[in-house]
Amino acid sequence: MFEELVGGIAGMSILTIGLSCICVVVPVGIAFLAFFLIRRSNRKKTEVLMETGQQGQATVLSLEDTGMLINNNPRVRIGLEVTVAGYPPYRVNKTMTVPMIKLSQVQPDSVVKVLADPTDPENPDKVGLLLK
């Protein structure tokens, strides 16, 4: 009887340890996969913009902190008026992470260089800021 009880407890401990490992490993794996896929998607968007975009400039109309930090850099919402030669100016709101050291370049009324695809002015992914 005692041996059955000890064997049952040992079996449960191994099962508990196994389930605990699964509960830790699976979410970490999912988070890593999501991070990898997002980075890959962002890289692809940047490559497409570099191929199809045109250089222009944008006036910063507004700057709003989202309250989120990524690697101690603020994630901000920027309102822009984009101007590309041969196209009418258009407005777009873009949420992005700006390195703290470059935050002074995107203050309201600042003019920044951009790479933009003016054929799709509603899409904030089609505007990239060229910060110094």
Summary of the structure (lengths in Angstrom):
residues: 132
radius of gyration: 24.5
end to end distance: 75.8
largest distance: 88.3
contacts: 323
relative contact order: 0.15
helix: 46%
strand: 34%
